[in-house]
Amino acid sequence: MARHLITSAIPYINGIKHLGNLVGSQLPADLYARYLRARGHEVLFLCATDEHGTPAELAAAKAGKPVAEYCAEMWEVQAKLADGFRLSFDHFGRSSSTQNHKLTQHFAGVLADQGLIREVSETQMYSKADGRYLPDRYIEGTCPNCGFDSARGDQCDNCTKQLDPVDLINPHSTISGSTDLEMRETKHLYLRQSEMKDQLEEWIDTREGWPVLTTSIAKKWLNDGDGLQDRGITRDLDWGVPVQRGDEPWPGMEGKVFYVWFDAPIEYIACSQEWVEAGKGDDWARWWRTDKGADDVRYTQFMGKDNVPFHTLSFPVTILGSGEPWKLVDYIKSFNYLNYDGGQFSTSRGRGVFMDQALEILPADYWRWWLLSHAPESSDSEFTWENFQISVNKDLADVLGNFASRVTKFCRSKFSEAVPEAGTYGPDEDRLIAALTDKLREYEQHMEAIEVRKSAAALRAAWVLGNEYLQEVAPWTTFKTDPDKAAAQIRLALNLIRLYAVVSAPFIPDASKQLLDAMQTDDRNWPDDVPSALAALPAGHAFAVPEVTFRKITDDERAEWQERFAGVRE
């Protein structure tokens, strides 16, 4: 079995994330991690909160709390919500950890030794009203590229173009709203990305089967206009990783911190060190150092398209440029945006459904199924309440839940609460087994390729096969004339419930557990051999009729939720 390292883009600490954030990185990463574990692979699945930079400072100021206290509280909130959505992280870390501080300072030191960091005197926006320099996210204005009127000083959320504050039209301070800004001179460190352009392009060309979205964004940044530019890696902020050259002070950089996008990806590695310190693992280096055994690790990253440039270019420059034997990513699964009911989800603007609100309405599996089966892979996708209701009612309630309910209730009423033993399988059962085998192999192929929507479609099709079989053989009718034959049909169907629970677990883990508990089995063996899997529950094996696995969403509920979430979150 292979070893798989999986990281999800780390969410900003500033507030509760919306469903678009969830499906853009953490949720599909969890799907893949759960699937690989179910197939017997060794998996290390890591995520963390991204706690530095202006979003943290601004959010803490708004909350009226010291930034360290705010970050600690919000980490607890995000960790609890991750658990609520059943995200199976091996460790959920913090970019403000001492491990990340030390590792970030280490990388800065070795990059400087390699000649890949230069000191630059530059002018930077200064707000007279605020009495301070304004790093990129403290400034908003109109994007010169697309005209979006709330572009930030580092990047436009609308067109994803990387920006500098001076590029913005009509900029203003996000602290005070003041437009009384002027440029003043300050010193910063720059990562010499341009020196690594050829090496980066060569490396990217060796990555196999990357999504078009990933490679097209990387190539655009490498080659458009003047090509890959050097990038500032320090900021005039109080909160962050203090600028040091390894363990030594960095003359002229006193009072500055590293740019959040320099230290945030390094947290992936630091998170594994936190994992060891937390007593959950015993050797982080075998996952990250190729001189310590990481050569046989397959490393997959999950992220939204706005994070792609940093993971295909900036972070690889850090890793490659260090000259040290660190593990590089093998595959980057990137996602487009999930939009909300005719507009954009937005954390900063409070628009859409947020993770805590979603769990107040319905259990995690309802959301997991809809989000993954509608994942924005090849293009942006859109959440609507009508589509959500239809998908839950038809896929989860009518197809999967109804199958388990019909089979168990019929068996209880006509036989007992145990797998019946009479009868033998015939041509109908053989056809079902053959069709199910084909569909499960298709499902596995899509999961191996991390084709999320296709995986969901193949899984649903496997559920449908069971329902079609029931309709065709109609055990409730067969029972009247041939009870033994009906017993064989129900024996197969009861075993199908266990099989469905096992293969559905990556998508809907709570429902999977409920069905396995009802079947009174701990057998989670993957159905590599379908005929054997459909004999896992032998004749006489006791079961219980499950509670309703998935309930239907009513029209009144849908209308109520649609109205409730039509505006913005306060």
Salt bridges, closest charged atoms under 4 A:
ASP30 OD2 - ARG34 NE 2.97
ASP30 OD2 - ARG368 NH2 2.73
GLU42 OE2 - ARG286 NH1 2.86
GLU51 OE2 - ARG94 NE 2.72
GLU57 OE1 - ARG132 NH2 3.68
GLU73 OE1 - LYS65 NZ 2.45
ASP90 OD2 - ARG37 NH2 3.29
ASP113 OD1 - ARG245 NH2 3.03
GLU119 OE2 - LYS187 NZ 3.55
ASP136 OD2 - ARG235 NH2 2.69
ASP154 OD2 - ARG137 NE 3.31
ASP154 OD1 - ARG152 NE 3.31
ASP157 OD2 - ARG152 NH1 2.80
ASP164 OD1 - ARG231 NH1 3.70
GLU182 OE1 - LYS128 NZ 3.31
GLU182 OE2 - ARG184 NE 2.67
GLU195 OE2 - ARG192 NH2 3.49
GLU201 OE1 - LYS197 NZ 3.20
GLU201 OE2 - LYS219 NZ 3.50
ASP205 OD1 - LYS219 NZ 2.65
ASP230 OD2 - ARG118 NE 2.95
ASP236 OD2 - HIS188 NE2 3.05
ASP236 OD1 - LYS256 NZ 2.53
ASP263 OD1 - HIS52 ND1 3.31
GLU274 OE1 - HIS91 NE2 3.69
ASP291 OD1 - ARG289 NE 3.16
ASP296 OD1 - ARG3 NH2 2.69
GLU324 OE1 - HIS106 NE2 2.91
ASP330 OD1 - ARG207 NH1 3.74
ASP330 OD2 - LYS327 NZ 2.98
ASP356 OD2 - ARG569 NH2 2.53
GLU360 OE1 - ARG564 NH2 3.20
GLU377 OE2 - LYS333 NZ 2.81
ASP380 OD1 - LYS305 NZ 3.34
ASP395 OD1 - ARG460 NE 2.41
ASP398 OD1 - LYS552 NZ 2.87
ASP428 OD1 - ARG431 NH2 2.38
GLU442 OE1 - LYS439 NZ 2.89
GLU442 OE2 - HIS446 NE2 3.51
GLU444 OE2 - ARG39 NH1 3.89
GLU444 OE1 - ARG441 NE 2.81
GLU451 OE1 - HIS446 ND1 2.91
GLU451 OE2 - LYS454 NZ 3.69
ASP510 OD1 - ARG86 NE 2.92
ASP517 OD2 - LYS513 NZ 2.79
ASP523 OD1 - ARG498 NH1 3.46
ASP528 OD1 - ARG39 NH2 2.83
ASP555 OD1 - ARG558 NH1 3.86
GLU557 OE2 - ARG551 NH2 2.83
